Structures are given as structure tokens and as C-alpha cells.
Amino acid sequence: MAGSKEIRTKIKSVENTRKITRAMEMVAAAKMRKAQERMRSARPYAEKIRNVAAHLSRANPEYKHPFLVKRDSIKNVGLIVVTSDKGLCGGLNTNLLRLAVTRMKSWDDEGKGLQVCPIGNKGFGFMNRIGAKVQSHLTGLGDTPHIEKLIGAVKAMLDAYVAGEIDAIYLSYNHFINTMKQEPRVEQLLPLSGEQIGTASGSWDYIYEPDAKKVIDELLVRYMESLVYQAVVENMASEQSSRMVAMKSASDNAKNVIAELKLVYNKARQAAITKEISEIVGGAAAV
């Protein structure tokens, strides 16, 4: 059994750790509320522009944007992976990257090439470790992401798609459901099709002013930006929620460890007192 001094040192160390995890839990809770507000405020715009793009994929304008043209064969795939910059958020990044790797292996088995665009330090480091071909990347978004920062990394993938280097683009991120549950997803961004976006089959058309090319070009750029931005804010809300839950679990575990160590300390202290009394009684008897 360890000595009383060693046990007291361990108790003090765990108590200090618990203070840190409690502080991180409260910080994550505050950030989570702001992230959820940002995510919920962005959802209506993302849903509306998704519906417009879905209708556009069913329309028959005189101008057909490259994003709306389905390729005859898929030889190369692009994958945008949205992860967090920091850790200590449970299995959030692990579950997402596991799903992404599963899809990457399936594409590799089908003989398709792959280019990735990791957003977030964790995803960027992981893709480098497994030797994936990184087309572009973005790290250091902070607690408040701005769509202006996302445009550069995403545009590199879109330019590769327009140039024919990539035949399909997928987006992988954590979808926020509630504080206790976040769902990793892989969704197809390009080419656009009504079935994947969620519209019913049938014809649809708009009246374009001033002309179809200008309107559609601008709309689809906004569409791609809004979807990637929505994925980032969803992932950020998931990150803060997961971190808060993980830090709460760490604090609870530290509390249990402290209770067990105090029990061991009291037993060791009682044994030492009993030993001293026995020595005193034995010495008195000998005299």
C-alpha cells in the first residue's frame, strides 16, 4: 500500500485536474449556446437555397451550368472533410474520420481517384498521416467562422470540378441533432440532382432576369458557399456539445477517483494509527 504522503499528492493532483475539466466544461457550455444560435440562424437560409438549387436541377434553362451536368462516369472524387481544430471533444472527430475512411476505401476499391479538402486541424493532420492527396486545406477558423475564409479552400475543389479533374464532390461533417447526439454524415455536393437534394421528380422552371447564365452562376456559387458554411457551423456546435459532455464525464470520473483515493488514505492512516498504538501497548507491557 502506498504511503499517506503519496496518496495525498495523488488526491491533490486529481483535484487540480478536476478544476481544469470543470472550467473547460463551463467554457464549452457557454460557447455551445452561441454555436447553436449561429447554427440555427443559418439553417433557414441553407434550406431555402437548397430548395432553389434542387428546383433548378429540374429546370430546363437555355444555359446549363457545369454543376448541373451529370458526368457519364465517375473516375475521380473530391471529399471535403470538416473537423475541429482542437481535441478533447470525445469521439466526435474519430467517428467522422472513421466514416470518411470507409467511404474512401470503397471509392478506392472501385478504382476511383481521390482528392481531399480538410477543414480543421484534426482532419488535416489525419489526411496527411494516411497519405491522402490534399488538394487544399483550411485550419484555424476559431470560435466564430466566417464564410470569407472558407471560399478559398472550397474554390480550389470547385475549380478542379469545372476543369474535369474531379467528377463528383462529397461533403463530410457532423450534423448536430441535440446536445447528447451528433451524427457524422457524408453528402454529395456535386453534381446537383433533385433526388439527392430532396425534391420530387417532375419539371420545373424559372423566369431569369437579366439572363439565365448570370443568375445561375451567381446562385450556384452562393449555394456551395452556404452548404459548406452550414456544415462548418453544424460541426462547431457538435464540437462544443461533445466537449462539454466529455469534460463533464471527466469531472465525474475525477470525483469518483478522489473518493476512492480518500478511502485508501483513511485506511492507510487508520492502519498507521493502529500500528502506533500496538507499539505503545507492546512497549508498556515490556516495561
ABEGO torsion letter per residue (X at the ends): XBBAAAAAAAAAAAAAAAAAAAAAAAAAAAAAAAAAAAAAAAAAAAAAAAAAAAAAAABBBABBBAAABBBABBABBBBBBBBBABBGAEAAAAAAAAAAAAAAAAAAAAGBBBBBBBBEAAAAAAAAAAGBBBABBBBGAEABBBAAAAAAAAAAAAAAAAAGABABBBBBBBBBABAABBBBBBBBAOBBBAAAAGBBBEBBBBBBOABAAAAAAAAAAAAAAAAAAAAAAAAAAAAAAAAAAAAAAAAAAAAAAAAAAAAAAAAAAAAAAAAAAAAAAAAAAAX
